[in-house]
Amino acid sequence: MTSKEQNIEWLDSLRALAIVGVIIIHITTPVVKMSYGTNMFYWWIGNIIDSAVRFAVPVFLMLSGATMLDKSYNIGKFYKKRIIRVLVPFLFWMIVYWIFRWYSLPAQLKPYGFAHITDWAVNLFLNAGVSKHFWYIYMILFLYLFVPLFALFVRNMSSSMILFLLGAWVLLCYISNSLPINMYTWSGDYFSKIYGYFLYSGYMFLGFFIYKYTYISRNIRLTCGILFFITILISGFVTYFDSQKDGKLNTAVYSYLNPNTMIQSFVIFLWLKNIIIRNKIMQHVQKIISNYSYGIYLVHILVIDVLFQHKIFWTMAHPLLSLPLLFILTLTASFLIIYILRKIPFGKYISG
C-alpha cells in the first residue's frame, strides 16, 4: 500500500501491524454489531478488540506519507508505477469480487444475460463500491494523483509550518465530524466524498512529519505506550455510554477521523518508530506480511465471506476462541492466495 523503495524495518513492522489490524476489524465488527443488547460480555470483548486496532487504516496512509512525500518525482514515471503496482491488481480483484458476488447470490436473485448482469454489476458498484473495503483503494488512488504536489508542498515547508498545518487539519476534522460523509458508495453527494478524501490526506502529512522530524527517547516511547492503552479505554467506554444514551449501538468514536483515533494512530506510529525486532523468526514473519500486505488487503474479505458460507464465523465458539481462529485462517489463506498468484506467469502484476 506504500512505496517499497524504502525498506526500513520499522516501517515494515508498522505495515504488517496495519494489515493485521484491518483483518481484526473485519472479523470483530460482527461481534460488536450482533451481540450488543443480547450478550454484553461478548460485546465488550469485540468492543475492546475493535477499539485497539482503529489505527490500522490511518497507519497505512501515514506510511504512504512517510515513504513518498520526502521525494521529488518524474510525474510520468510516478503515475506509471502507481498504475502497475496499485491500479492493475485492484482492477483484477474488482472483477473477481464481481464474479464472487454474482456466484453467491440465491438462484432466484441471480441475473442472467449481458444486459441484466451489467445492470446488476453497475448497481453493486454504485451501492457498495463492489466490496465495501475497496473504499480505501478508491481513496488512495485519488490521493496518489496529488502526491507529487503534496511532496513539493511539504519539502518547501518548515517543521513548524507542517505542525501548524496538522493542527488545522485536526480542527477541520473535528468540525466536520458531524457531516454525513459516505465513503462506501458511489451514489449521492460526490463533493462530500472528495472532501472526505482530502480530510484523510492529513494522515499522509502526519506520517511524513513523524518520520522526518520527531525524536524518540525511552520516555517518549513509554508515554506513547500508555497513551495508546488510554485511547483503547476511551474508545471502548465512549462507545458503551453513547450506545446506552442513544438506546442503540453507536460506534461514532471508532471513526478514523475521530480525535481519539487520530491520537491512537499518532502514538502507535511514534511508539514503533526505529524499533528493531531482534527475534529472527518474528523479523522474517513481519517482513513477509508487510511485503504481501496490499494483496492480503484486496483478498481478505473474499476469504472471510467464503469462511462464513462454510459456517466458520465468530458465533461458532466463544469469541476468545473463535476470533483468534478466524484471524489465523483469514491471514493464512489470504497470504497463500497471493503467494500462489505471484508464482504463476504475470501473477505479480495482478496479485497485489
C-alpha positions as CSV (number, residue, x, y, z in Angstrom):
1,M,0.0,0.0,0.0
2,T,3.0,2.2,0.1
3,S,6.2,2.6,-1.9
4,K,8.6,-0.3,-1.4
5,E,11.6,1.7,-2.4
6,Q,12.4,2.3,1.3
7,N,12.6,-1.0,3.2
8,I,13.2,0.4,6.6
9,E,12.5,-2.3,9.2
10,W,10.2,-0.3,11.5
11,L,8.1,0.8,8.5
12,D,7.7,-2.9,7.6
13,S,6.6,-3.6,11.2
14,L,4.0,-0.9,11.0
15,R,2.8,-2.1,7.6
16,A,2.4,-5.6,8.9
17,L,0.7,-4.4,12.0
18,A,-1.7,-2.3,10.0
19,I,-2.9,-5.2,7.8
20,V,-3.2,-7.3,10.9
21,G,-5.4,-4.6,12.4
22,V,-7.6,-4.4,9.3
23,I,-8.3,-8.1,9.4
24,I,-9.1,-7.9,13.1
25,I,-11.5,-5.0,12.5
26,H,-13.4,-7.0,9.8
27,I,-13.7,-10.2,12.0
28,T,-14.6,-8.4,15.2
29,T,-17.1,-5.8,13.8
30,P,-19.8,-8.5,13.5
31,V,-19.3,-9.3,17.2
32,V,-19.9,-5.7,18.1
33,K,-22.9,-5.4,15.9
34,M,-24.6,-8.7,16.7
35,S,-24.0,-9.1,20.4
36,Y,-25.0,-5.6,21.6
37,G,-28.0,-5.8,23.8
38,T,-28.1,-9.6,23.7
39,N,-24.7,-10.7,25.2
40,M,-22.9,-7.8,26.7
41,F,-19.9,-9.9,27.8
42,Y,-19.3,-10.9,24.2
43,W,-19.9,-7.4,23.1
44,W,-17.3,-6.0,25.4
45,I,-14.8,-8.5,24.0
46,G,-15.5,-7.3,20.5
47,N,-15.6,-3.7,21.5
48,I,-12.2,-3.6,23.3
49,I,-10.5,-5.6,20.5
50,D,-12.0,-3.3,17.8
51,S,-11.1,-0.2,19.9
52,A,-7.5,-1.4,20.0
53,V,-7.0,-1.5,16.2
54,R,-8.6,1.7,15.0
55,F,-5.2,2.9,13.9
56,A,-5.0,0.3,11.1
57,V,-6.2,2.4,8.1
58,P,-4.6,5.7,9.3
59,V,-1.3,3.9,9.7
60,F,-1.4,2.8,6.0
61,L,-1.9,6.4,5.0
62,M,0.8,7.6,7.3
63,L,3.2,5.1,5.8
64,S,2.4,6.5,2.4
65,G,3.3,9.9,3.7
66,A,6.5,8.8,5.4
67,T,7.8,7.0,2.3
68,M,6.5,9.2,-0.5
69,L,6.4,12.8,0.5
70,D,10.1,13.3,1.0
71,K,11.0,12.9,-2.7
72,S,10.9,14.8,-6.0
73,Y,9.2,12.9,-8.8
74,N,9.2,12.4,-12.5
75,I,5.4,12.7,-13.0
76,G,5.2,10.2,-15.8
77,K,7.3,7.5,-14.0
78,F,5.4,8.1,-10.8
79,Y,1.9,7.6,-12.3
80,K,3.1,4.6,-14.4
81,K,4.5,2.9,-11.2
82,R,1.2,3.5,-9.3
83,I,-0.8,2.1,-12.2
84,I,1.3,-1.1,-12.3
85,R,1.6,-1.6,-8.5
86,V,-1.9,-0.4,-7.3
87,L,-4.4,0.1,-10.1
88,V,-3.9,-3.1,-12.2
89,P,-4.2,-5.5,-9.2
90,F,-7.2,-3.6,-7.9
91,L,-9.0,-3.9,-11.3
92,F,-8.2,-7.6,-11.3
93,W,-9.6,-8.1,-7.8
94,M,-12.6,-5.9,-8.6
95,I,-13.6,-8.3,-11.4
96,V,-13.0,-11.3,-9.0
97,Y,-15.3,-9.8,-6.4
98,W,-18.0,-9.0,-9.0
99,I,-17.9,-12.7,-10.1
100,F,-17.9,-13.9,-6.5
101,R,-20.9,-11.7,-5.5
102,W,-22.8,-12.9,-8.6
103,Y,-22.0,-16.5,-7.8
104,S,-23.0,-16.1,-4.1
105,L,-26.5,-14.8,-5.0
106,P,-29.5,-17.1,-4.4
107,A,-30.7,-18.6,-7.7
108,Q,-33.9,-16.6,-7.7
109,L,-32.0,-13.3,-7.5
110,K,-29.1,-14.1,-9.9
111,P,-29.3,-12.0,-13.1
112,Y,-28.7,-13.7,-16.4
113,G,-28.0,-12.2,-19.8
114,F,-25.5,-9.5,-20.6
115,A,-27.9,-6.5,-20.0
116,H,-29.2,-7.8,-16.7
117,I,-25.7,-8.8,-15.4
118,T,-24.4,-5.4,-16.5
119,D,-27.2,-3.5,-14.6
120,W,-26.6,-5.6,-11.5
121,A,-22.8,-5.0,-11.7
122,V,-23.3,-1.2,-12.1
123,N,-25.7,-1.2,-9.1
124,L,-23.3,-3.2,-7.0
125,F,-20.6,-0.6,-7.8
126,L,-22.9,2.3,-7.0
127,N,-24.3,0.9,-3.8
128,A,-21.3,-0.9,-2.3
129,G,-18.3,0.0,-4.4
130,V,-18.3,-3.7,-5.4
131,S,-16.9,-4.5,-2.0
132,K,-17.0,-2.1,0.9
133,H,-13.4,-2.5,1.8
134,F,-12.5,-1.1,-1.6
135,W,-13.3,2.4,-0.3
136,Y,-9.7,2.7,0.8
137,I,-8.3,1.8,-2.6
138,Y,-10.6,4.4,-4.3
139,M,-9.3,7.0,-1.9
140,I,-5.6,6.1,-2.1
141,L,-5.8,6.1,-5.9
142,F,-7.4,9.6,-5.8
143,L,-4.7,10.8,-3.3
144,Y,-1.9,9.4,-5.4
145,L,-2.9,12.0,-8.1
146,F,-1.8,14.7,-5.7
147,V,1.3,13.0,-4.1
148,P,3.9,14.8,-6.4
149,L,2.1,18.1,-5.4
150,F,2.0,17.2,-1.7
151,A,5.7,16.3,-1.8
152,L,6.6,19.6,-3.4
153,F,4.5,21.4,-0.9
154,V,6.0,19.8,2.3
155,R,9.6,19.9,1.1
156,N,9.3,23.7,0.9
157,M,7.8,24.0,4.4
158,S,9.5,24.2,7.8
159,S,8.7,21.7,10.5
160,S,6.8,24.4,12.5
161,M,4.7,25.2,9.4
162,I,3.8,21.5,8.9
163,L,2.9,21.3,12.6
164,F,0.6,24.3,12.2
165,L,-1.0,22.6,9.1
166,L,-1.6,19.4,11.1
167,G,-3.2,21.4,13.9
168,A,-5.5,23.0,11.3
169,W,-6.3,19.5,9.9
170,V,-7.3,18.2,13.3
171,L,-9.5,21.2,13.9
172,L,-11.1,20.7,10.5
173,C,-11.8,17.0,11.1
174,Y,-13.4,17.9,14.4
175,I,-15.6,20.5,12.8
176,S,-16.5,18.1,10.0
177,N,-17.2,15.2,12.4
178,S,-21.0,15.5,12.1
179,L,-21.0,15.8,8.3
180,P,-22.6,12.8,6.5
181,I,-19.6,11.7,4.5
182,N,-20.3,8.4,2.7
183,M,-17.1,6.7,1.8
184,Y,-18.6,3.4,0.7
185,T,-21.0,4.1,-2.2
186,W,-20.8,5.9,-5.5
187,S,-24.3,7.3,-5.4
188,G,-25.3,10.6,-3.8
189,D,-23.1,13.5,-2.9
190,Y,-19.7,13.2,-4.7
191,F,-18.5,16.5,-3.2
192,S,-18.6,15.2,0.3
193,K,-16.7,12.0,-0.8
194,I,-13.9,14.1,-2.3
195,Y,-13.9,16.3,0.8
196,G,-13.5,13.2,2.9
197,Y,-10.6,12.0,0.8
198,F,-8.8,15.3,1.4
199,L,-9.5,15.0,5.1
200,Y,-7.9,11.6,5.1
201,S,-4.8,13.0,3.3
202,G,-3.9,14.7,6.6
203,Y,-2.7,11.3,7.8
204,M,-0.1,11.3,5.0
205,F,1.3,14.7,6.2
206,L,1.3,13.3,9.8
207,G,3.3,10.3,8.8
208,F,5.8,12.4,6.9
209,F,6.1,14.7,10.0
210,I,6.7,11.9,12.4
211,Y,9.2,10.2,10.0
212,K,11.2,13.3,9.3
213,Y,11.1,15.5,12.4
214,T,10.3,13.5,15.5
215,Y,12.8,12.3,18.1
216,I,12.2,9.2,20.1
217,S,13.6,8.6,23.6
218,R,12.8,5.9,26.1
219,N,10.4,8.2,28.0
220,I,8.6,9.3,24.8
221,R,8.2,5.6,23.8
222,L,6.8,4.8,27.3
223,T,4.4,7.7,27.2
224,C,3.2,6.6,23.7
225,G,2.5,3.1,25.0
226,I,0.5,4.5,28.0
227,L,-1.4,6.8,25.7
228,F,-2.2,4.0,23.3
229,F,-3.9,2.0,26.0
230,I,-5.8,5.1,27.2
231,T,-7.2,5.5,23.7
232,I,-8.4,1.9,23.8
233,L,-10.3,2.6,27.1
234,I,-11.7,5.9,25.8
235,S,-13.0,4.2,22.6
236,G,-14.5,1.3,24.5
237,F,-16.2,3.2,27.2
238,V,-17.4,6.1,24.9
239,T,-18.9,3.5,22.6
240,Y,-20.7,1.9,25.5
241,F,-22.0,5.2,27.1
242,D,-23.0,6.7,23.7
243,S,-24.9,3.5,22.8
244,Q,-26.6,3.5,26.2
245,K,-27.7,7.1,25.8
246,D,-29.0,6.5,22.2
247,G,-30.7,3.3,23.0
248,K,-28.9,1.6,20.1
249,L,-25.4,0.8,19.1
250,N,-23.3,4.0,18.4
251,T,-19.8,3.4,17.2
252,A,-19.1,7.0,16.1
253,V,-15.9,7.1,18.2
254,Y,-14.5,4.3,16.0
255,S,-14.3,6.8,13.1
256,Y,-10.9,7.1,11.5
257,L,-11.3,10.9,11.7
258,N,-12.3,10.9,15.3
259,P,-9.8,12.7,17.6
260,N,-9.3,9.6,19.7
261,T,-8.4,7.6,16.6
262,M,-6.0,10.3,15.5
263,I,-4.2,10.2,18.8
264,Q,-4.1,6.4,18.7
265,S,-2.6,6.4,15.2
266,F,-0.1,9.1,16.1
267,V,1.2,7.4,19.3
268,I,1.5,3.9,17.8
269,F,3.4,5.3,14.8
270,L,5.7,7.3,17.2
271,W,5.9,4.3,19.6
272,L,7.2,2.0,17.0
273,K,9.5,4.4,15.2
274,N,13.0,3.0,14.9
275,I,12.0,-0.2,16.8
276,I,14.2,-3.1,15.8
277,I,12.9,-6.7,16.1
278,R,15.7,-8.9,17.4
279,N,13.9,-12.2,17.0
280,K,14.8,-13.6,13.6
281,I,11.6,-15.5,13.2
282,M,9.4,-12.5,14.0
283,Q,11.6,-10.4,11.8
284,H,11.0,-12.7,8.9
285,V,7.3,-13.0,9.5
286,Q,6.7,-9.3,9.7
287,K,8.7,-8.7,6.5
288,I,6.6,-11.3,4.7
289,I,3.3,-9.9,5.9
290,S,4.5,-6.4,5.0
291,N,5.5,-7.5,1.5
292,Y,2.2,-9.1,0.9
293,S,0.0,-6.5,2.7
294,Y,-1.6,-5.0,-0.4
295,G,-2.6,-8.3,-1.8
296,I,-3.8,-9.5,1.6
297,Y,-5.9,-6.4,1.9
298,L,-7.5,-7.0,-1.5
299,V,-8.4,-10.6,-1.0
300,H,-9.1,-10.9,2.8
301,I,-12.8,-10.0,2.6
302,L,-13.3,-12.7,0.0
303,V,-11.7,-15.2,2.4
304,I,-13.9,-14.0,5.3
305,D,-17.0,-14.4,3.1
306,V,-16.0,-17.9,2.0
307,L,-15.4,-18.9,5.6
308,F,-18.8,-17.5,6.6
309,Q,-20.5,-19.5,3.8
310,H,-19.0,-22.6,5.4
311,K,-20.3,-21.6,8.8
312,I,-16.8,-20.6,10.1
313,F,-17.9,-17.4,11.9
314,W,-17.4,-15.9,15.3
315,T,-20.6,-17.5,16.6
316,M,-19.2,-21.0,16.2
317,A,-17.5,-20.7,19.7
318,H,-16.7,-18.2,22.5
319,P,-15.2,-15.1,20.9
320,L,-12.0,-15.6,22.8
321,L,-11.6,-18.8,20.8
322,S,-13.4,-18.1,17.5
323,L,-11.8,-14.7,16.8
324,P,-8.1,-15.9,17.0
325,L,-9.0,-18.9,14.9
326,L,-10.8,-16.7,12.3
327,F,-7.8,-14.3,12.3
328,I,-5.3,-17.1,11.7
329,L,-7.4,-18.7,9.0
330,T,-8.0,-15.4,7.2
331,L,-4.4,-14.2,7.3
332,T,-3.0,-17.6,6.3
333,A,-5.5,-18.2,3.5
334,S,-5.1,-14.6,2.2
335,F,-1.3,-14.9,2.2
336,L,-1.3,-18.2,0.4
337,I,-3.7,-17.0,-2.3
338,I,-1.4,-14.0,-3.1
339,Y,1.8,-16.2,-2.7
340,I,0.5,-18.7,-5.3
341,L,-0.7,-16.0,-7.7
342,R,2.7,-14.4,-7.6
343,K,4.3,-17.7,-8.6
344,I,2.3,-18.0,-11.9
345,P,3.3,-16.2,-15.1
346,F,2.5,-12.5,-14.8
347,G,0.8,-13.2,-11.5
348,K,2.9,-10.5,-9.8
349,Y,1.1,-7.9,-11.8
350,I,-2.4,-8.8,-10.7
351,S,-1.9,-10.3,-7.2
352,G,-1.2,-7.1,-5.3
